[in-house]
Amino acid sequence: MYRRAVGHLYCRGAGTGRLGGRAAAGREAADEAAAAEALAALTDEEDTDSEGLVDRLCKYIYKNDQTDRMRSRAMLCHIYHHALHGRWYQARDMFLMSHLQESITHADIPTQVLYNRTTVQLGFCAFRNGQIPEAQQALNDMCSGGRVKELLAQGIINQRYQEKNPEQEKKEKMRQVPFHMHINLELLECVHLTCSMLMEIPNMAANALDSRRRVISKQFRRNLDFSNRQIFHGPPENTREHIIAAARALMVGDWQRAQELVLSLKIWALFYNAEDVKRMVAGKIQQEG
């Protein structure tokens, strides 16, 4: 029941305190009375936000759980909550000390989905805190395969030449994450491409004469090469085209134009500290330009 309570609270933003947490968990749990009783045991003191509540719930699971699966899921939820609230160093240290990246391939599918969601949220947290290399590294594997929806359990992808029986389709649908817990895929692409641009453009300039130069992001390089082969460049229409156009401007040293293109994206408003993020991005573009 403590695991269920953590599962309801870990993806909530600031302001989910004692009463809000108990009401949410009691409303969504299968057994409302048992959920309220489980939470009441750990919520004797008032919480101004959900940080203390999630911390106590997870520590209770660490102490009393005898199975690696439940402890791993609680730790991933704890890391996700730290990252969601911008506590980058706590989330990073906990993630590295957990060593979950070494054994996640042997975990069950729901735990792997939670691991992927936590990795994305870590990338967002690193980006908001100005840690561009760490953000790019966290998001690169997730965005490079073209299976983001499937990896985050936010949609079913029908692959060519692969048929699924009704039982398999039913299991996949049951594994889907509820809509209110979805991670915005356009924001994910925007952050990944922005980080790749800020790292790849200086890398290309530093190794312009090296035929074996290191490629940081194959997806970004592929999009940039495709854009450079076009005879005519029209005005950008979506997030990807805005960032690729900004990369072309940055390649010739026009950082003002690159700033204008990147900061004109409305997707930044999805961050709770959107103005701080915009100032950080503008400074990074000017620095690399």
Helices and strands as residue ranges (DSSP letters): H 2-9, H 18-28, H 32-40, H 50-64, H 68-84, H 88-98, H 100-103, G 104-106, H 109-128, H 132-144, H 148-151, H 166-174, G 179-181, H 185-206, H 218-228, H 239-251, H 255-263, G 266-270, H 274-288
